[in-house]
């Protein structure tokens, strides 16, 4: 038993030394197996005829997708050629706007037409640079007639207090101002669904006892109530004439009268 124990101990010691030996750790087979693992990269197929062993290729990194440049707005189509530089739309020129001017006062800025745009000054000569005089104010401070805003049909116009909505506004092409030409504003709900105040009032006076005014405004529940109660014995009819006359009762969709 002592001989077997000694033999087993020698075999175990020999195996341990073999595992820890540099030849085992850096053997070609182990290196090849390690480099062929997915987290390292792609490996070329091993060929025994290759003079220098396996050829390791670098990981294949997909090239960035070639993104075609965004199609820019064809501003040249709305830029008159040969016209006055100061009359060009805002999209046709580039100006060096400075914000150190006095609000509400005239201010002059150095501008130039964009590429492909040709204009002249008052003397009749074509210029690559010109001076533009405008009122010193930001775009969101313009008069409402100088910009257009998106409209909302989801808010109630007939309510107390009046409801507001977030609108996106764009300055008109021929108007020049400081800052961004697209901005956000809180506006009162002012859309209409096509209901006429005169029609609603006329129906309330003549056929209000049958609920015709409420049916016209889209308020069918109130219309049925007036129909089966004969206009609330006349009292509801008189009240509706007053409410519609002063504009307190409006269309069911919340829009304004026209």
Secondary structure, DSSP 8 states (H G I E B T S, - for coil): -HHHHHHHHHHHHHHHHHHHSHHHHT-HHHHHHHHTSTTT--B----TT-TTS--B------------------GGGGS-TTEEGGGS-GGGEEE---S-S-TTSEEEEEEEE-TT--EE-TTS-B-S-EEEEEES-BGGGS-GGGEEE---SSS-SS-SS--EEEEEEEE-TT---BS-SEEEEEEE---B-S--HHHHHHHHHHHGGGTHHHHHTT-HHHHHHHHHTHHHHTHHHHHHHHHHHTT-S--TT--B--
